[in-house]
Amino acid sequence: MPRQARLVFPGVALHVTQRGHNRKACFGHDTDHLVYLTVLHQLLAKSGCALHAYCLMTNHVHLLLTPSDAHSCAELMRDLGQRYVQYFNRRYGRSGTLWEGRFHSCMVESPEYVLACHRYIELNPVRAGMVPSAAAYRWSSHNGNSGRLDNKLLTRHAEYLALSHDEASRQSAYRQLFDQVDDAAFLAAIRDATNGGFPLVGETLKARIKASGRRTEPRKPGPAPGSAQQEDALSGGLGF
């Protein structure tokens, strides 16, 4: 069965994740992080994607970006993956794939979901027990978004800009978002949505997606049609 096309609307942000093959490390040294981010920076304008948040973990990456057209994100991830793997294989004397299949993504829209996705991405190393705070992790967008550093990779999302009327106030409001406790329901929702390709969007966009014939949430679990009959036939053939 052919894979379902990714759900992408130009101008609507995507939460993107990509894991190392067999969950093995895809970053072994600080230089590796720097090379990945340098290549990402070079490809953003070429692909027509705007990057809002990111986090490079040991064996996977998170990106929050907005594509300018339906193919921008796929082109970015293809070129980024290829160029980084070529570097990584040369550096470590290896060959073959580095990534675990194709990347996962979900659309993210509305103030509720966009800013929560920023938090989700930048708090990954804290939840993993790697650092005590998002600000203590070098390989994420947090210090850029919170105003502690000037990060040239980042483009402010409209929901970030709506936090306040000036940049200093926005940065302060953004830092305050990280004083909140994680919402377990949102953590589960964004993981399920990203892995399944389902959107986390407001009701207006959700209705538009449904009208296009695409599902906006996973099917409820249950036996596949015909599974009971198939099991009966197989068990009968085996004599039990």
Sequence and secondary structure as in RCSB ss.txt:
>XXXX:A:sequence
MPRQARLVFPGVALHVTQRGHNRKACFGHDTDHLVYLTVLHQLLAKSGCALHAYCLMTNHVHLLLTPSDAHSCAE
LMRDLGQRYVQYFNRRYGRSGTLWEGRFHSCMVESPEYVLACHRYIELNPVRAGMVPSAAAYRWSSHNGNSGRLD
NKLLTRHAEYLALSHDEASRQSAYRQLFDQVDDAAFLAAIRDATNGGFPLVGETLKARIKASGRRTEPRKPGPAP
GSAQQEDALSGGLGF
>XXXX:A:secstr
         TTSEEEEEEEBGGG  S  SHHHHHHHHHHHHHHHHHHTEEEEEEEE SSEEEEEEEESSTTHHHH
HHHHHHHHHHHHHHHHHT  S  B SS EEEEE SHHHHHHHHHHHHTHHHHTTS SSGGG TTBSHHHHTTSS 
 TTB   HHHHTT SSHHHHHHHHHHHTTS   HHHHHHHHHHHHHT  B  HHHHHHHHHTT  SS       T
THHHHHHHHHHHHT 
